[in-house]
Amino acid sequence: MTIFERYLSLWVALCIVVGVALGHFLPGVFHAIGAMEIAKVNLPVAALIWLMITPMLMKIDFAALSEVGRHWRGIGVTLAVNWAVKPFSMALLGWVFIGYLFRPYLPADQIDSYIAGLILLAAAPCTAMVFVWSNLTKGEPHFTLSQVALNDAIMIVAFAPIVGLLLGLSSIVVPWDTLFLSVVLYIVVPVIVAQMARKRLLASGGERGLAKALAQIGPASLIALLATLVLLFGFQGEQIIRQPAIIAMLAAPILIQVYFNAGLAYLLNRAAGEAHCVAGPSALIGASNFFELAVAAAISLFGFDSGAALATVVGVLIEVPVMLSVVWIVNQTKGWYERGALRSSDRVSAPIDLP
């Protein structure tokens, strides 16, 4: 992991302090930035988000989709957790914790917005950081790459319908035009641009040229992420100062969701007899989120100063320590996992005695 990735939670905490301070002392600057919109899209933030998302998508090789059949059980488990379980389990946790248990302690006019932010956070599987988590668990690299490529391909068509469905079930008004615009701006366009840039770099310099280019633009991507967070906290500062416990209350359902989905994917792979080097990244992909996309969509749909934007940023805050704890669990339980996976594999491959 890079220094930035290892201490992401620290940088986010610093962004909270800097953003809140700047928002307090320079409110006019933040309101001017917030007013720079076209069709409900904030132009400065859109530029920052493209800058942080596109380099991450350049790492994805969609040619890896040809490899999905090699580990079909692990692929099937991860797809089921990512698309049939995670968004819905997060919506349920949001309704229980934010809509019921913590409702008396939260601003009444932001309850629905907080729930919407949690849904947005869970509706897109992680893209970039998954490679870090997979490497830390000695994951099978071809499985990780093919799974991420498949998730990104599915995300192009599934993100908007799932978000729209769950927001509708939460009685939250769905601005469909803005939702589809967000998908185009923050998924479709970056994917096309990233793949065109990837193809050109590979043609001119091969894998070494691509790696060199990614290393060069990596810092710009990280600066864009931090700048976006400073802007967000500049708008959220008043609310955070008034009720600092909001962050802890929003973190509760996110934490439960991460451990639940990681554990579910891990156990299903074990029951299916899949190798540990596949089950590890499968559990991590099933648990982590594409928080950059979630932040972008929350801003587009609900605005800078919305509870939805704050909820997605809480996901950024706890991403690294929580996922590192999942990595630790996966590594520590390797022996236990392999004993059970071997028995499951034997049962699957055992011949059937016909009468």
DRENDRENTOR-55963 format. One record per residue (C-alpha): residue number from 1; residue in one letter; chain; x, y, z. Coordinates in steps of 0.05 Angstrom, whole numbers. Example, Ala and Ser with C-alpha at 12.3 -4.5 7.8 and 13.67 -1.06 7.14 Angstrom:
# DRENDRENTOR-55963
     i   aa   ch       xx       yy       zz
     1    a    A      246      -90      156
     2    s    A      273      -21      143
# end
This chain:
# DRENDRENTOR-55963
     i   aa   ch       xx       yy       zz
     1    m    A        0        0        0
     2    t    A       22       71      -13
     3    i    A       30      119       46
     4    f    A      -34      154       24
     5    e    A      -74       89       22
     6    r    A      -47       65       89
     7    y    A      -66      130      124
     8    l    A     -129      147       85
     9    s    A     -170      154      149
    10    l    A     -119      204      176
    11    w    A     -123      246      113
    12    v    A     -198      245      115
    13    a    A     -196      268      188
    14    l    A     -150      325      168
    15    c    A     -198      343      112
    16    i    A     -254      346      163
    17    v    A     -215      397      205
    18    v    A     -192      438      145
    19    g    A     -259      436      110
    20    v    A     -298      455      172
    21    a    A     -250      513      188
    22    l    A     -251      540      116
    23    g    A     -327      533      113
    24    h    A     -333      574      177
    25    f    A     -284      629      158
    26    l    A     -297      632       83
    27    p    A     -371      615       73
    28    g    A     -377      661       13
    29    v    A     -323      622      -26
    30    f    A     -359      556      -14
    31    h    A     -427      583      -33
    32    a    A     -396      611      -97
    33    i    A     -367      542     -114
    34    g    A     -434      509      -98
    35    a    A     -469      557     -146
    36    m    A     -426      536     -206
    37    e    A     -476      486     -234
    38    i    A     -503      465     -302
    39    a    A     -563      417     -302
    40    k    A     -553      404     -227
    41    v    A     -480      383     -239
    42    n    A     -429      423     -200
    43    l    A     -373      437     -249
    44    p    A     -313      443     -201
    45    v    A     -332      378     -166
    46    a    A     -346      342     -232
    47    a    A     -275      360     -255
    48    l    A     -246      335     -189
    49    i    A     -285      270     -192
    50    w    A     -266      255     -264
    51    l    A     -194      267     -244
    52    m    A     -197      217     -186
    53    i    A     -240      164     -220
    54    t    A     -209      160     -290
    55    p    A     -139      137     -267
    56    m    A     -171       82     -225
    57    l    A     -211       57     -285
    58    m    A     -148       56     -327
    59    k    A     -124       -2     -285
    60    i    A     -183      -45     -308
    61    d    A     -170      -92     -367
    62    f    A     -238     -110     -396
    63    a    A     -203     -165     -436
    64    a    A     -200     -201     -369
    65    l    A     -274     -216     -378
    66    s    A     -252     -276     -420
    67    e    A     -225     -306     -354
    68    v    A     -290     -305     -315
    69    g    A     -303     -379     -327
    70    r    A     -239     -401     -293
    71    h    A     -266     -389     -223
    72    w    A     -340     -391     -237
    73    r    A     -360     -408     -166
    74    g    A     -322     -349     -136
    75    i    A     -349     -303     -191
    76    g    A     -420     -327     -178
    77    v    A     -413     -316     -103
    78    t    A     -385     -246     -111
    79    l    A     -438     -225     -162
    80    a    A     -494     -251     -116
    81    v    A     -467     -213      -56
    82    n    A     -451     -149      -95
    83    w    A     -516     -143     -133
    84    a    A     -569     -185      -98
    85    v    A     -549     -175      -25
    86    k    A     -506     -114      -10
    87    p    A     -550      -56      -34
    88    f    A     -612      -87       -2
    89    s    A     -577     -105       64
    90    m    A     -551      -34       68
    91    a    A     -620       -5       54
    92    l    A     -648      -50      110
    93    l    A     -594      -28      159
    94    g    A     -605       45      140
    95    w    A     -680       39      154
    96    v    A     -667        4      221
    97    f    A     -610       48      247
    98    i    A     -622      116      215
    99    g    A     -697      112      204
   100    y    A     -714       82      271
   101    l    A     -660       72      325
   102    f    A     -622      138      315
   103    r    A     -680      179      287
   104    p    A     -691      219      353
   105    y    A     -618      242      352
   106    l    A     -612      263      279
   107    p    A     -638      324      242
   108    a    A     -708      306      220
   109    d    A     -702      338      152
   110    q    A     -640      296      135
   111    i    A     -663      226      154
   112    d    A     -683      206       84
   113    s    A     -620      237       55
   114    y    A     -575      198      103
   115    i    A     -609      133       82
   116    a    A     -602      152        8
   117    g    A     -527      163       19
   118    l    A     -519       95       50
   119    i    A     -556       63       -9
   120    l    A     -512       99      -59
   121    l    A     -450       76      -21
   122    a    A     -470        3      -25
   123    a    A     -496        3      -97
   124    a    A     -428        4     -130
   125    p    A     -373      -48     -117
   126    c    A     -302      -23     -105
   127    t    A     -256      -16     -165
   128    a    A     -186        8     -147
   129    m    A     -172       -9      -74
   130    v    A     -194      -81      -86
   131    f    A     -127      -95     -119
   132    v    A      -92      -72      -55
   133    w    A     -136     -116      -11
   134    s    A     -128     -176      -57
   135    n    A      -52     -169      -56
   136    l    A      -51     -167       20
   137    t    A      -90     -234       23
   138    k    A      -46     -266      -32
   139    g    A     -108     -267      -76
   140    e    A     -111     -298     -145
   141    p    A      -95     -237     -190
   142    h    A     -133     -263     -251
   143    f    A     -195     -274     -210
   144    t    A     -191     -205     -179
   145    l    A     -181     -171     -246
   146    s    A     -236     -209     -282
   147    q    A     -285     -198     -224
   148    v    A     -272     -123     -221
   149    a    A     -279     -118     -297
   150    l    A     -345     -155     -295
   151    n    A     -371     -113     -238
   152    d    A     -353      -49     -275
   153    a    A     -389      -74     -337
   154    i    A     -451      -91     -296
   155    m    A     -448      -25     -259
   156    i    A     -459       14     -324
   157    v    A     -529      -15     -331
   158    a    A     -548      -36     -260
   159    f    A     -528       23     -216
   160    a    A     -585       69     -235
   161    p    A     -642       17     -231
   162    i    A     -619      -10     -164
   163    v    A     -610       60     -133
   164    g    A     -677       82     -162
   165    l    A     -713       21     -135
   166    l    A     -685       27      -65
   167    l    A     -695      102      -60
   168    g    A     -767       91      -83
   169    l    A     -778       38      -30
   170    s    A     -752       88       21
   171    s    A     -804      138       -4
   172    i    A     -748      184      -28
   173    v    A     -764      223      -91
   174    v    A     -720      197     -147
   175    p    A     -696      251     -195
   176    w    A     -688      202     -252
   177    d    A     -659      252     -301
   178    t    A     -604      271     -252
   179    l    A     -592      198     -234
   180    f    A     -581      178     -306
   181    l    A     -539      239     -318
   182    s    A     -495      218     -259
   183    v    A     -487      148     -289
   184    v    A     -466      178     -356
   185    l    A     -419      229     -325
   186    y    A     -387      187     -271
   187    i    A     -389      117     -300
   188    v    A     -398      114     -375
   189    v    A     -354      174     -395
   190    p    A     -296      157     -347
   191    v    A     -297       84     -370
   192    i    A     -293      104     -443
   193    v    A     -239      156     -431
   194    a    A     -199      110     -386
   195    q    A     -201       51     -434
   196    m    A     -181       96     -493
   197    a    A     -122      123     -453
   198    r    A     -103       53     -430
   199    k    A     -104       26     -501
   200    r    A      -61       84     -526
   201    l    A      -10       77     -470
   202    l    A       -5        2     -481
   203    a    A        5       11     -555
   204    s    A       60       62     -546
   205    g    A       97       36     -484
   206    g    A       68      -31     -464
   207    e    A       54      -50     -392
   208    r    A      114      -11     -368
   209    g    A       89       52     -402
   210    l    A       20       43     -371
   211    a    A       50       32     -302
   212    k    A       94       94     -310
   213    a    A       35      137     -331
   214    l    A       -8      113     -274
   215    a    A       48      128     -225
   216    q    A       53      199     -253
   217    i    A      -21      215     -251
   218    g    A      -34      179     -185
   219    p    A      -17      239     -141
   220    a    A      -65      283     -180
   221    s    A     -120      233     -169
   222    l    A     -107      232      -94
   223    i    A     -104      308      -90
   224    a    A     -171      311     -126
   225    l    A     -201      264      -75
   226    l    A     -176      306      -17
   227    a    A     -199      371      -49
   228    t    A     -268      342      -59
   229    l    A     -271      321       14
   230    v    A     -249      391       37
   231    l    A     -306      421       -4
   232    l    A     -356      372       24
   233    f    A     -336      385       96
   234    g    A     -335      459       83
   235    f    A     -410      454       68
   236    q    A     -423      403      123
   237    g    A     -383      439      177
   238    e    A     -441      472      213
   239    q    A     -479      407      219
   240    i    A     -418      368      243
   241    i    A     -400      420      296
   242    r    A     -472      420      320
   243    q    A     -478      344      323
   244    p    A     -409      309      319
   245    a    A     -442      243      338
   246    i    A     -474      241      269
   247    i    A     -411      210      240
   248    a    A     -411      154      291
   249    m    A     -485      140      279
   250    l    A     -475      137      204
   251    a    A     -414       92      213
   252    a    A     -454       39      251
   253    p    A     -495       10      192
   254    i    A     -434       16      146
   255    l    A     -391      -26      194
   256    i    A     -445      -80      201
   257    q    A     -455      -82      126
   258    v    A     -381      -91      112
   259    y    A     -371     -149      161
   260    f    A     -437     -182      142
   261    n    A     -424     -182       67
   262    a    A     -351     -201       74
   263    g    A     -369     -259      120
   264    l    A     -426     -282       74
   265    a    A     -381     -283       12
   266    y    A     -325     -319       51
   267    l    A     -371     -373       78
   268    l    A     -407     -384       12
   269    n    A     -340     -394      -23
   270    r    A     -319     -443       31
   271    a    A     -384     -482       23
   272    a    A     -374     -483      -53
   273    g    A     -303     -511      -45
   274    e    A     -269     -451      -76
   275    a    A     -195     -439      -63
   276    h    A     -174     -390       -8
   277    c    A     -137     -347      -58
   278    v    A     -205     -335      -92
   279    a    A     -247     -331      -29
   280    g    A     -204     -275        1
   281    p    A     -212     -224      -55
   282    s    A     -284     -247      -65
   283    a    A     -300     -229        7
   284    l    A     -264     -162        1
   285    i    A     -297     -144      -65
   286    g    A     -364     -163      -34
   287    a    A     -353     -117       25
   288    s    A     -319      -55       -2
   289    n    A     -350        3      -40
   290    f    A     -334       49      -99
   291    f    A     -338      109      -53
   292    e    A     -314      159     -105
   293    l    A     -375      143     -148
   294    a    A     -421      145      -87
   295    v    A     -395      214      -68
   296    a    A     -405      240     -139
   297    a    A     -475      212     -145
   298    a    A     -495      239      -76
   299    i    A     -472      309      -94
   300    s    A     -508      307     -161
   301    l    A     -573      280     -133
   302    f    A     -578      316      -66
   303    g    A     -526      371      -64
   304    f    A     -463      389      -27
   305    d    A     -496      403       39
   306    s    A     -540      341       40
   307    g    A     -540      285       90
   308    a    A     -529      237       31
   309    a    A     -462      269       14
   310    l    A     -441      265       87
   311    a    A     -461      192       92
   312    t    A     -419      173       32
   313    v    A     -359      210       60
   314    v    A     -365      170      125
   315    g    A     -354      109       81
   316    v    A     -288      140       58
   317    l    A     -268      154      131
   318    i    A     -274       82      154
   319    e    A     -254       47       90
   320    v    A     -181       31      104
   321    p    A     -183        9      178
   322    v    A     -245      -34      167
   323    m    A     -220      -67      104
   324    l    A     -152      -80      136
   325    s    A     -188     -115      193
   326    v    A     -224     -159      141
   327    v    A     -157     -174      109
   328    w    A     -130     -195      177
   329    i    A     -189     -241      190
   330    v    A     -183     -274      121
   331    n    A     -108     -286      131
   332    q    A     -116     -312      202
   333    t    A     -170     -362      184
   334    k    A     -136     -392      123
   335    g    A     -124     -459      156
   336    w    A     -195     -465      180
   337    y    A     -221     -444      112
   338    e    A     -180     -494       72
   339    r    A     -201     -553      116
   340    g    A     -275     -538      103
   341    a    A     -265     -520       30
   342    l    A     -229     -586       17
   343    r    A     -287     -625       46
   344    s    A     -337     -584        6
   345    s    A     -297     -596      -58
   346    d    A     -295     -671      -45
   347    r    A     -371     -672      -37
   348    v    A     -381     -634     -101
   349    s    A     -335     -679     -141
   350    a    A     -356     -745     -109
   351    p    A     -389     -794     -159
   352    i    A     -463     -809     -150
   353    d    A     -479     -883     -138
   354    l    A     -537     -904     -182
   355    p    A     -582     -960     -158
# end
